[in-house]
Amino acid sequence: MPDSLDSPTTARTQTNRARRNTGRTVLSDVAKLAGVSTATVSRVYNEPDKVSANVRERVEQAALALNWFPNAAGRALASTRSHIAGIIIPTLDDQVFASQVSGMQAAFAARGITLVLGCSNYDPAQALVQVRAMLARGVEAMAVVGEAHPPELFDALRLYRVPYAVTYAYRGDSPHTCIGFDNHAAYVEIAEHLIGLGHRSFAVCIQPTRDNDRVQARVAGIRATLERHGLAVRPEHMLEGESTIGFGRRCLRAIWQAPGERPSAIICGNDHIAIGVLREAEDLGIAIPDELSVTGFDDLEIAKELRPALTTMRVDTYEIGRLTAQHLLDVLDGKHPRHEHAGHEVHAELQLRQSTGPCRR
């Protein structure tokens, strides 16, 4: 038997032949294209730990090439509906994603559709694995957070003709349907607010930029805004780390104990980091906002209860979830073409509070 997959042209020919004869690709077609037995194909999907990574990859590629849905997905496809939708979020530890899932679930539940949740832990490879698993189970629609995913993920969604949307991000020239907010523009607005207060020396405490297009856009927005005003963030004042209060505390302590000029304003990647900065400032005896202005992002409920209350950016994540589900339902109902990339921008709103003020240096 062959050790590798046939060419894409051969795969398409076999797919067309299978459809002409039976209307559907069968398990034996996948086995033949992958060069394995039908038992091995079944084992890949039912007992994957008993199959080598190389064989799993060959079978999965063959299944994608032949547009084959295994087991439960195949039965759902035969009835044309599975009444299942999926979403892949990057973490279970962030309230903003829980709120988005809640909005989606409410909209889907009203139509009798179950929402299945996957978590990638900010690992693009894991997101791809989970999307493929959901496709194998016959999901009718998918949502993924952000655009920073392997091309194979979007290829699989298109190949299986499953409508999808990118959430929590919006980019007008994106090749995908985006339902979210413009991360770049949001941080431009934050930076402009601080510059307007007279600040000229900045620090940035933000989540890791690797494999995260939303954070990359935020950092780019900050840098572009400062550059327009002839400013820049010193390398030692650009800190990346986890989305926690503890990271915010460590950031401020490191910045304040380092030699050289101290920043008069710190831009944080979310409210948790900003809260950490504020708590550490209290311990270090730093007056907020007289000595240091601090901004967050997300507008968690606690943000306005702090003293001083936190200047932050509010995004209606529940509405993002609801709009995403409604868009996908409209596509399933035939109201929008599946190839249409029109999205929906939800505007972020700056909440001005007491943690920012005029630079007094």
VOTI-223374 format. One record per residue: residue number from 0; x, y, z of N, C-alpha, C in turn; residue in one letter. Coordinates in pm, whole numbers. Layout:
<rs>
    nr     n_c1     n_c2     n_c3    ca_c1    ca_c2    ca_c3     c_c1     c_c2     c_c3   rest
   NUM        X        Y        Z        X        Y        Z        X        Y        Z      A
...
</rs>
This chain:
<rs>
    nr     n_c1     n_c2     n_c3    ca_c1    ca_c2    ca_c3     c_c1     c_c2     c_c3   rest
     0       84     -119        0        0        0        0       88      125        0      M
     1       39      238      -49      121      358      -57      152      412       82      P
     2      269      480       94      311      535      222      266      678      241      D
     3      214      742      138      174      882      150       45      903       75      S
     4      -15     1022       98     -141     1054       32     -121     1075     -116      L
     5     -223     1044     -194     -218     1074     -336     -221     1224     -356      D
     6     -202     1266     -479     -202     1408     -510     -340     1467     -491      S
     7     -350     1604     -471     -480     1667     -457     -570     1640     -576      P
     8     -511     1634     -698     -594     1608     -817     -656     1470     -809      T
     9     -573     1370     -768     -626     1234     -754     -734     1229     -647      T
    10     -711     1302     -535     -810     1304     -427     -942     1359     -476      A
    11     -936     1467     -555    -1061     1525     -606    -1130     1430     -701      R
    12    -1049     1359     -783    -1109     1262     -876    -1181     1152     -800      T
    13    -1115     1099     -695    -1178      995     -617    -1303     1046     -547      Q
    14    -1297     1171     -499    -1414     1230     -434    -1530     1237     -532      T
    15    -1503     1287     -652    -1609     1299     -753    -1667     1163     -788      N
    16    -1577     1058     -802    -1625      925     -835    -1716      872     -725      R
    17    -1674      893     -597    -1755      843     -486    -1891      910     -485      A
    18    -1893     1041     -514    -2020     1111     -512    -2110     1069     -627      R
    19    -2048     1042     -742    -2131     1000     -856    -2196      864     -830      R
    20    -2121      773     -764    -2172      637     -747    -2266      624     -627      N
    21    -2235      694     -516    -2313      673     -395    -2370      801     -336      T
    22    -2320      914     -384    -2365     1038     -324    -2284     1079     -202      G
    23    -2206      986     -144    -2126     1016      -26    -1998      935      -26      R
    24    -1892      997       27    -1768      923       47    -1788      826      164      T
    25    -1729      707      153    -1742      608      260    -1606      584      323      V
    26    -1608      515      437    -1486      492      513    -1379      423      431      L
    27    -1419      331      344    -1320      258      264    -1245      351      168      S
    28    -1313      458      121    -1245      555       34    -1132      625      110      D
    29    -1160      661      236    -1058      726      319     -942      630      343      V
    30     -974      504      373     -869      405      397     -780      388      275      A
    31     -841      383      157     -764      364       35     -672      482        9      K
    32     -726      604       25     -645      722       -2     -530      735       99      L
    33     -555      697      224     -452      707      327     -353      590      324      A
    34     -388      483      248     -300      368      241     -302      285      367      G
    35     -420      275      432     -434      197      554     -560      111      544      V
    36     -584       30      645     -705      -52      648     -822       30      702      S
    37     -943      -21      677    -1061       47      731    -1060       41      883      T
    38    -1006      -64      940     -997      -75     1086     -908       35     1143      A
    39     -801       67     1070     -711      172     1116     -781      308     1113      T
    40     -860      333     1010     -934      458     1003    -1027      470     1123      V
    41    -1100      363     1154    -1190      366     1269    -1113      389     1398      S
    42     -996      329     1408     -916      342     1529     -866      486     1547      R
    43     -835      554     1437     -788      692     1445     -890      780     1516      V
    44    -1018      755     1491    -1122      840     1548    -1180      787     1679      Y
    45    -1165      657     1704    -1221      599     1825    -1117      569     1932      N
    46     -994      536     1889     -885      506     1981     -756      569     1929      E
    47     -751      701     1919     -636      768     1857     -502      740     1924      P
    48     -504      710     2054     -378      684     2125     -310      555     2079      D
    49     -385      469     2012     -330      343     1965     -276      351     1823      K
    50     -275      472     1766     -229      491     1629     -114      591     1631      V
    51      -13      567     1550      102      658     1546       61      793     1491      S
    52      137      896     1528      107     1032     1484      110     1042     1332      A
    53      204      970     1269      215      975     1123       90      918     1056      N
    54       42      807     1107      -77      745     1049     -199      832     1075      V
    55     -210      888     1195     -324      976     1226     -328     1092     1128      R
    56     -212     1150     1102     -206     1265     1012     -249     1225      871      E
    57     -204     1109      824     -243     1064      689     -393     1041      679      R
    58     -450      978      781     -594      951      778     -673     1082      787      V
    59     -631     1174      873     -702     1301      887     -695     1381      757      E
    60     -579     1380      692     -566     1450      564     -656     1387      459      Q
    61     -662     1254      458     -748     1186      361     -894     1219      388      A
    62     -934     1222      515    -1073     1254      549    -1108     1395      505      A
    63    -1015     1488      526    -1039     1626      483    -1047     1634      331      L
    64     -955     1566      263     -953     1571      117    -1080     1514       56      A
    65    -1137     1412      123    -1257     1347       70    -1385     1399      134      L
    66    -1368     1501      223    -1486     1561      286    -1569     1455      358      N
    67    -1500     1369      436    -1566     1258      503    -1589     1289      650      W
    68    -1709     1265      700    -1744     1284      840    -1757     1147      906      F
    69    -1681     1118     1010    -1691      986     1072    -1809      974     1168      P
    70    -1853      852     1186    -1945      811     1291    -2065      903     1309      N
    71    -2076      963     1432    -2194     1042     1466    -2213     1156     1368      A
    72    -2103     1215     1322    -2115     1325     1228    -2179     1280     1099      A
    73    -2142     1157     1054    -2201     1107      931    -2351     1087      945      G
    74    -2393     1035     1059    -2537     1015     1078    -2609     1150     1082      R
    75    -2545     1250     1145    -2607     1382     1149    -2616     1441     1009      A
    76    -2509     1419      931    -2509     1472      795    -2620     1409      712      L
    77    -2647     1280      735    -2751     1212      659    -2887     1275      682      A
    78    -2910     1328      802    -3036     1394      831    -3028     1543      805      S
    79    -2913     1590      758    -2882     1728      720    -2864     1822      838      T
    80    -2894     1780      962    -2880     1868     1077    -2821     1793     1195      R
    81    -2732     1860     1268    -2681     1803     1393    -2727     1885     1512      S
    82    -2768     2012     1485    -2811     2104     1591    -2700     2125     1694      H
    83    -2576     2131     1643    -2458     2156     1727    -2377     2269     1665      I
    84    -2335     2364     1746    -2242     2469     1704    -2122     2464     1798      A
    85    -2010     2516     1754    -1889     2511     1836    -1822     2647     1848      G
    86    -1746     2664     1955    -1662     2783     1971    -1532     2741     2037      I
    87    -1422     2797     1988    -1290     2774     2048    -1246     2905     2112      I
    88    -1227     2905     2244    -1177     3022     2314    -1036     2994     2362      I
    89     -955     3098     2388     -815     3075     2426     -794     3035     2571      P
    90     -888     3069     2661     -869     3037     2802    -1003     3035     2873      T
    91    -1008     2956     2979    -1128     2952     3064    -1116     3047     3182      L
    92    -1002     3115     3193     -974     3197     3311    -1008     3344     3292      D
    93    -1072     3379     3183    -1098     3520     3155    -1248     3544     3143      D
    94    -1298     3637     3223    -1441     3666     3226    -1495     3711     3091      Q
    95    -1412     3779     3011    -1462     3833     2884    -1503     3722     2789      V
    96    -1432     3609     2792    -1468     3499     2704    -1590     3424     2758      F
    97    -1602     3416     2890    -1721     3354     2948    -1845     3433     2911      A
    98    -1834     3564     2913    -1948     3649     2876    -1985     3631     2731      S
    99    -1885     3620     2644    -1912     3599     2501    -1981     3465     2478      Q
   100    -1931     3360     2544    -1993     3228     2531    -2137     3233     2580      V
   101    -2162     3305     2687    -2298     3317     2739    -2391     3380     2637      S
   102    -2344     3486     2569    -2426     3550     2466    -2456     3457     2351      G
   103    -2355     3381     2308    -2376     3285     2199    -2472     3175     2239      M
   104    -2452     3122     2360    -2533     3009     2403    -2680     3048     2411      Q
   105    -2709     3168     2462    -2848     3212     2474    -2915     3218     2337      A
   106    -2842     3273     2238    -2900     3286     2104    -2919     3150     2037      A
   107    -2822     3061     2053    -2833     2929     1992    -2941     2844     2062      F
   108    -2947     2853     2194    -3044     2774     2268    -3186     2808     2227      A
   109    -3210     2935     2195    -3343     2977     2153    -3385     2908     2023      A
   110    -3288     2857     1949    -3316     2786     1824    -3293     2636     1837      R
   111    -3276     2587     1958    -3259     2444     1980    -3123     2390     1940      G
   112    -3022     2477     1937    -2886     2436     1900    -2797     2434     2023      I
   113    -2722     2326     2040    -2630     2312     2153    -2495     2369     2117      T
   114    -2439     2451     2207    -2307     2510     2184    -2202     2426     2255      L
   115    -2103     2377     2179    -1993     2297     2233    -1871     2387     2247      V
   116    -1807     2382     2363    -1695     2471     2394    -1563     2397     2390      L
   117    -1464     2459     2326    -1327     2409     2326    -1234     2517     2376      G
   118    -1124     2480     2441    -1027     2578     2493     -888     2542     2440      C
   119     -824     2638     2375     -694     2612     2313     -576     2643     2403      S
   120     -600     2716     2515     -490     2760     2601     -383     2836     2522      N
   121     -429     2917     2429     -343     3002     2346     -244     2921     2261      Y
   122     -279     2799     2230     -195     2712     2148     -265     2690     2013      D
   123     -215     2750     1903     -280     2736     1773     -294     2591     1728      P
   124     -195     2508     1760     -203     2368     1720     -318     2298     1791      A
   125     -339     2332     1918     -449     2272     1992     -584     2320     1939      Q
   126     -589     2447     1898     -713     2498     1839     -749     2420     1712      A
   127     -648     2390     1630     -671     2313     1508     -722     2174     1541      L
   128     -662     2108     1639     -706     1974     1680     -853     1978     1723      V
   129     -889     2079     1800    -1026     2084     1852    -1127     2118     1743      Q
   130    -1089     2205     1649    -1180     2233     1539    -1203     2108     1455      V
   131    -1096     2034     1427    -1112     1910     1350    -1201     1811     1424      R
   132    -1185     1804     1556    -1268     1712     1634    -1414     1753     1627      A
   133    -1440     1882     1632    -1579     1929     1624    -1637     1906     1485      M
   134    -1556     1926     1383    -1603     1897     1248    -1637     1750     1234      L
   135    -1556     1665     1294    -1582     1520     1286    -1712     1482     1355      A
   136    -1757     1567     1446    -1881     1540     1516    -2000     1615     1457      R
   137    -1976     1679     1344    -2086     1736     1267    -2135     1871     1309      G
   138    -2049     1959     1366    -2096     2093     1401    -2148     2164     1277      V
   139    -2252     2242     1295    -2312     2315     1184    -2250     2453     1164      E
   140    -2191     2509     1269    -2133     2642     1263    -2022     2652     1367      A
   141    -1924     2741     1342    -1810     2753     1433    -1776     2899     1456      M
   142    -1725     2927     1576    -1667     3057     1608    -1530     3032     1669      A
   143    -1433     3116     1633    -1299     3108     1691    -1258     3247     1734      V
   144    -1188     3257     1845    -1143     3387     1894    -1016     3426     1822      V
   145    -1018     3540     1752     -900     3591     1685     -868     3523     1554      G
   146     -774     3584     1482     -734     3533     1351     -604     3453     1354      E
   147     -533     3453     1467     -401     3390     1473     -413     3239     1487      A
   148     -458     3175     1380     -473     3030     1377     -405     2976     1252      H
   149     -368     2848     1252     -305     2790     1133     -399     2800     1013      P
   150     -345     2820      892     -429     2823      772     -513     2697      758      P
   151     -458     2583      806     -531     2456      794     -665     2460      868      E
   152     -673     2541      974     -798     2549     1049     -908     2609      963      L
   153     -878     2721      899     -978     2786      814    -1003     2705      687      F
   154     -897     2637      637     -916     2551      519    -1016     2439      550      D
   155    -1003     2380      669    -1093     2271      706    -1237     2320      717      A
   156    -1257     2438      774    -1392     2492      786    -1454     2517      650      L
   157    -1372     2570      558    -1423     2595      423    -1449     2464      349      R
   158    -1359     2367      366    -1375     2240      297    -1502     2168      341      L
   159    -1530     2173      470    -1650     2109      522    -1774     2196      505      Y
   160    -1754     2314      446    -1864     2407      420    -1940     2444      548      R
   161    -1865     2463      654    -1924     2503      782    -1906     2654      799      V
   162    -2014     2731      811    -2001     2875      831    -1929     2904      963      P
   163    -1844     3006      961    -1768     3039     1082    -1750     3189     1094      Y
   164    -1711     3232     1212    -1683     3373     1236    -1565     3385     1331      A
   165    -1484     3488     1311    -1377     3524     1403    -1435     3626     1501      V
   166    -1415     3603     1631    -1473     3692     1731    -1366     3763     1813      T
   167    -1411     3862     1888    -1327     3942     1977    -1218     4020     1902      Y
   168    -1239     4036     1773    -1147     4113     1691    -1222     4161     1568      A
   169    -1182     4277     1519    -1243     4327     1396    -1135     4395     1312      Y
   170    -1129     4353     1188    -1035     4413     1093    -1107     4421      960      R
   171    -1124     4541      909    -1205     4563      789    -1156     4487      668      G
   172    -1024     4464      656     -970     4395      538     -942     4248      565      D
   173    -1000     4193      669     -980     4053      700    -1048     3964      596      S
   174     -989     3849      562    -1055     3756      471    -1165     3675      540      P
   175    -1180     3696      672    -1279     3621      749    -1391     3715      794      H
   176    -1504     3657      827    -1611     3733      891    -1568     3763     1034      T
   177    -1552     3889     1066    -1506     3930     1199    -1620     3998     1275      C
   178    -1642     3954     1397    -1744     4015     1481    -1678     4047     1614      I
   179    -1647     4175     1633    -1575     4215     1752    -1537     4361     1743      G
   180    -1427     4397     1806    -1385     4537     1809    -1244     4550     1753      F
   181    -1209     4672     1718    -1079     4702     1660     -979     4722     1773      D
   182     -899     4619     1801     -803     4626     1910     -700     4737     1889      N
   183     -657     4756     1766     -560     4861     1733     -619     4998     1766      H
   184     -739     5024     1719     -803     5155     1742     -828     5180     1890      A
   185     -863     5075     1964     -892     5091     2106     -768     5141     2181      A
   186     -652     5087     2148     -532     5128     2219     -474     5259     2165      Y
   187     -507     5293     2044     -476     5429     1995     -551     5530     2082      V
   188     -677     5502     2109     -758     5595     2190     -704     5607     2332      E
   189     -663     5496     2390     -606     5500     2525     -478     5583     2526      I
   190     -389     5558     2430     -263     5632     2425     -286     5782     2402      A
   191     -379     5815     2313     -410     5956     2287     -465     6024     2411      E
   192     -546     5953     2488     -599     6009     2612     -487     6048     2706      H
   193     -390     5960     2724     -279     5987     2815     -188     6098     2762      L
   194     -162     6098     2633      -80     6205     2574     -150     6339     2591      I
   195     -282     6338     2575     -359     6461     2594     -351     6513     2736      G
   196     -322     6426     2832     -305     6468     2971     -162     6515     3000      L
   197      -77     6513     2898       59     6563     2913      164     6458     2938      G
   198      127     6332     2935      225     6226     2962      317     6205     2842      H
   199      445     6186     2871      544     6166     2765      633     6044     2790      R
   200      622     5984     2906      702     5866     2938      607     5753     2979      S
   201      614     5641     2905      516     5535     2920      580     5400     2948      F
   202      504     5317     3018      535     5174     3030      413     5097     2981      A
   203      436     4976     2931      327     4890     2884      342     4755     2951      V
   204      237     4711     3022      234     4579     3086      120     4502     3021      C
   205      155     4402     2941       54     4343     2853       73     4192     2841      I
   206      -29     4124     2792      -23     3980     2774       79     3945     2665      Q
   207      122     3819     2658      218     3779     2554      165     3805     2413      P
   208      250     3856     2326      209     3887     2189      215     3765     2098      T
   209      290     3663     2137      306     3547     2050      172     3476     2030      R
   210      140     3446     1905       19     3373     1868     -108     3443     1916      D
   211     -102     3575     1932     -220     3650     1978     -233     3777     1895      N
   212     -313     3770     1791     -327     3886     1702     -391     4004     1771      D
   213     -477     3979     1873     -540     4091     1942     -437     4173     2019      R
   214     -348     4106     2091     -246     4177     2167     -146     4243     2073      V
   215     -112     4177     1965      -21     4238     1867      -80     4368     1814      Q
   216     -211     4369     1787     -275     4490     1737     -274     4600     1843      A
   217     -290     4563     1968     -290     4663     2075     -152     4729     2089      R
   218      -48     4647     2088       87     4702     2098      118     4790     1978      V
   219       75     4747     1860       97     4828     1739       25     4961     1750      A
   220      -95     4961     1808     -169     5086     1825      -98     5182     1918      G
   221      -42     5128     2026       33     5213     2120      156     5271     2052      I
   222      233     5184     1987      358     5230     1924      331     5334     1816      R
   223      230     5311     1733      200     5403     1624      158     5539     1678      A
   224       80     5540     1784       34     5666     1842      149     5744     1903      T
   225      232     5675     1979      347     5744     2039      441     5797     1931      L
   226      461     5718     1827      551     5761     1719      500     5889     1652      E
   227      369     5898     1635      313     6020     1574      344     6144     1657      R
   228      364     6125     1787      394     6237     1876      543     6244     1909      H
   229      625     6172     1836      769     6173     1859      811     6103     1987      G
   230      732     6004     2031      759     5934     2156      780     5785     2130      L
   231      827     5715     2232      845     5571     2222      851     5512     2362      A
   232      825     5382     2371      838     5310     2498      979     5254     2507      V
   233     1047     5280     2616     1179     5223     2635     1168     5071     2645      R
   234     1263     4996     2587     1254     4849     2588     1232     4791     2726      P
   235     1298     4847     2828     1283     4791     2963     1146     4822     3024      E
   236     1069     4908     2958      935     4941     3006      825     4872     2924      H
   237      863     4781     2835      766     4701     2759      772     4559     2815      M
   238      673     4525     2899      675     4399     2973      557     4311     2932      L
   239      586     4184     2905      483     4087     2869      474     3978     2975      E
   240      352     3935     3004      334     3828     3103      190     3786     3114      G
   241      161     3705     3213       28     3648     3227      -75     3755     3264      E
   242     -201     3724     3238     -310     3819     3261     -356     3816     3406      S
   243     -267     3850     3498     -297     3835     3640     -262     3960     3720      T
   244     -323     3968     3838     -290     4075     3931     -144     4063     3973      I
   245      -99     3941     3994       40     3920     4034      139     3973     3933      G
   246      111     3953     3804      200     4007     3701      202     4159     3707      F
   247       87     4221     3727       82     4367     3738      166     4417     3854      G
   248      158     4348     3967      240     4387     4083      389     4378     4050      R
   249      429     4265     3990      571     4247     3958      620     4351     3858      R
   250      533     4386     3764      571     4486     3664      606     4619     3730      C
   251      517     4669     3815      541     4800     3874      663     4798     3965      L
   252      678     4691     4042      794     4685     4131      924     4685     4051      R
   253      928     4609     3940     1048     4606     3857     1076     4741     3795      A
   254      972     4807     3747      988     4938     3684     1036     5041     3785      I
   255      980     5039     3905     1011     5142     4004     1148     5122     4067      W
   256     1196     4998     4068     1325     4971     4128     1441     4981     4028      Q
   257     1407     4990     3899     1512     4998     3796     1571     5138     3791      A
   258     1699     5149     3755     1759     5282     3740     1703     5354     3618      P
   259     1718     5484     3616     1673     5561     3501     1537     5625     3522      G
   260     1491     5691     3418     1364     5764     3426     1246     5668     3447      E
   261     1157     5709     3535     1036     5630     3557      923     5682     3469      R
   262      835     5595     3424      722     5642     3343      621     5717     3429      P
   263      548     5806     3364      440     5877     3436      306     5811     3408      S
   264      303     5714     3315      178     5645     3284      209     5501     3245      A
   265      121     5410     3288      134     5269     3253        6     5224     3184      I
   266       22     5168     3064      -90     5114     2987      -90     4963     3007      I
   267     -201     4910     3056     -209     4766     3086     -297     4694     2985      C
   268     -268     4565     2968     -340     4486     2870     -479     4445     2912      G
   269     -505     4443     3042     -641     4417     3089     -656     4471     3231      N
   270     -776     4459     3287     -803     4515     3419     -730     4440     3530      D
   271     -712     4308     3515     -642     4233     3619     -499     4284     3635      H
   272     -430     4304     3524     -293     4357     3530     -294     4496     3592      I
   273     -389     4579     3550     -398     4716     3602     -427     4717     3752      A
   274     -512     4626     3798     -541     4618     3941     -414     4582     4018      I
   275     -334     4492     3963     -207     4458     4025     -116     4579     4037      G
   276     -111     4659     3930      -29     4781     3933      -80     4875     4042      V
   277     -210     4893     4051     -267     4983     4152     -240     4934     4293      L
   278     -252     4803     4316     -227     4750     4450      -80     4764     4488      R
   279        9     4740     4393      152     4754     4421      188     4900     4443      E
   280      124     4991     4369      148     5134     4388      112     5175     4530      A
   281        3     5120     4583      -37     5150     4721       70     5104     4818      E
   282      123     4982     4795      227     4930     4885      356     5010     4876      D
   283      386     5063     4758      510     5140     4739      493     5287     4772      L
   284      373     5328     4808      349     5468     4842      347     5561     4721      G
   285      308     5508     4604      301     5589     4481      160     5646     4470      I
   286      149     5776     4458       19     5841     4450      -40     5826     4310      A
   287     -164     5775     4304     -237     5759     4178     -352     5859     4177      I
   288     -363     5948     4079     -283     5958     3956     -174     6064     3960      P
   289     -147     6126     4077      -54     6238     4082       86     6199     4036      D
   290      134     6082     4079      266     6037     4038      262     5941     3920      E
   291      151     5872     3905      143     5768     3802       -1     5749     3758      L
   292      -25     5755     3628     -156     5724     3572     -156     5579     3523      S
   293     -271     5512     3538     -281     5369     3504     -411     5345     3428      V
   294     -401     5268     3318     -522     5231     3243     -531     5079     3233      T
   295     -655     5031     3225     -680     4888     3207     -755     4863     3077      G
   296     -818     4746     3070     -900     4712     2954     -996     4601     2995      F
   297    -1122     4613     2955    -1231     4517     2974    -1344     4574     3058      D
   298    -1313     4667     3150    -1413     4724     3240    -1485     4615     3319      D
   299    -1407     4537     3392    -1466     4441     3484    -1548     4515     3590      L
   300    -1642     4446     3651    -1730     4512     3746    -1654     4578     3860      E
   301    -1542     4518     3900    -1465     4572     4012    -1393     4702     3974      I
   302    -1375     4728     3844    -1294     4842     3800    -1346     4974     3855      A
   303    -1475     4992     3857    -1530     5119     3905    -1544     5123     4058      K
   304    -1524     5008     4124    -1533     5002     4269    -1400     5026     4337      E
   305    -1291     5025     4261    -1160     5049     4318    -1148     5195     4363      L
   306    -1052     5219     4452    -1022     5357     4492     -873     5379     4479      R
   307     -828     5455     4377     -911     5526     4280     -971     5429     4177      P
   308    -1088     5467     4124    -1153     5387     4022    -1067     5384     3896      A
   309    -1074     5274     3823     -982     5248     3712    -1034     5302     3580      L
   310     -953     5381     3513     -980     5420     3375     -955     5298     3287      T
   311    -1053     5261     3206    -1042     5138     3129    -1127     5147     3005      T
   312    -1125     5044     2925    -1202     5039     2801    -1309     4932     2814      M
   313    -1432     4970     2787    -1543     4875     2798    -1577     4816     2662      R
   314    -1591     4684     2659    -1636     4612     2539    -1752     4523     2579      V
   315    -1860     4529     2505    -1978     4447     2534    -1956     4308     2477      D
   316    -1890     4222     2554    -1856     4089     2506    -1980     3999     2493      T
   317    -2080     4021     2576    -2203     3944     2563    -2268     3974     2428      Y
   318    -2267     4100     2389    -2324     4139     2261    -2245     4080     2145      E
   319    -2112     4071     2160    -2030     4008     2057    -2074     3863     2039      I
   320    -2095     3794     2148    -2140     3656     2140    -2277     3644     2076      G
   321    -2368     3732     2115    -2504     3727     2059    -2502     3755     1909      R
   322    -2425     3856     1868    -2418     3890     1726    -2352     3777     1645      L
   323    -2253     3713     1704    -2187     3602     1635    -2286     3488     1610      T
   324    -2360     3451     1713    -2458     3344     1697    -2564     3383     1596      A
   325    -2610     3507     1600    -2715     3550     1507    -2665     3547     1363      Q
   326    -2540     3589     1342    -2484     3584     1207    -2478     3441     1157      H
   327    -2430     3350     1239    -2418     3211     1197    -2556     3149     1172      L
   328    -2654     3184     1254    -2790     3136     1232    -2846     3188     1100      L
   329    -2816     3315     1071    -2864     3373      944    -2803     3301      825      D
   330    -2675     3265      835    -2611     3191      725    -2676     3054      710      V
   331    -2700     2986      822    -2764     2855      816    -2906     2864      758      L
   332    -2971     2978      781    -3106     2999      727    -3105     3048      583      D
   333    -2985     3065      526    -2975     3110      388    -2991     3259      370      G
   334    -2982     3338      478    -3000     3483      467    -2872     3553      422      K
   335    -2758     3487      441    -2630     3543      396    -2556     3434      320      H
   336    -2489     3468      209    -2407     3369      138    -2294     3320      228      P
   337    -2261     3192      216    -2155     3136      301    -2019     3197      270      R
   338    -1999     3246      148    -1868     3301      112    -1859     3450      146      H
   339    -1965     3508      198    -1965     3651      228    -1883     3677      354      E
   340    -1798     3782      350    -1708     3810      463    -1750     3932      542      H
   341    -1871     3981      524    -1916     4098      598    -1925     4064      746      A
   342    -1866     4147      829    -1869     4125      973    -1948     4233     1044      G
   343    -1920     4248     1170    -1989     4349     1250    -1891     4402     1354      H
   344    -1874     4535     1354    -1784     4597     1451    -1862     4644     1573      E
   345    -1815     4601     1690    -1869     4648     1817    -1768     4745     1875      V
   346    -1807     4868     1894    -1711     4972     1932    -1679     4966     2082      H
   347    -1551     4975     2111    -1505     4984     2250    -1527     5127     2300      A
   348    -1556     5142     2429    -1587     5273     2486    -1494     5301     2604      E
   349    -1422     5411     2596    -1328     5450     2702    -1406     5499     2823      L
   350    -1376     5441     2939    -1439     5479     3065    -1338     5560     3146      Q
   351    -1358     5692     3151    -1264     5780     3220    -1294     5785     3369      L
   352    -1195     5746     3449    -1212     5746     3595    -1088     5805     3663      R
   353    -1073     5779     3789     -975     5854     3869     -832     5800     3863      Q
   354     -808     5690     3793     -671     5637     3790     -583     5707     3688      S
   355     -641     5798     3610     -560     5877     3516     -583     6026     3544      T
   356     -477     6104     3528     -485     6247     3548     -370     6317     3480      G
   357     -367     6451     3488     -261     6528     3422     -124     6490     3474      P
   358      -26     6490     3384      112     6466     3423      163     6586     3500      C
   359      215     6567     3622      253     6680     3709      404     6697     3719      R
   360      478     6630     3629      623     6645     3635      665     6775     3570      R
</rs>
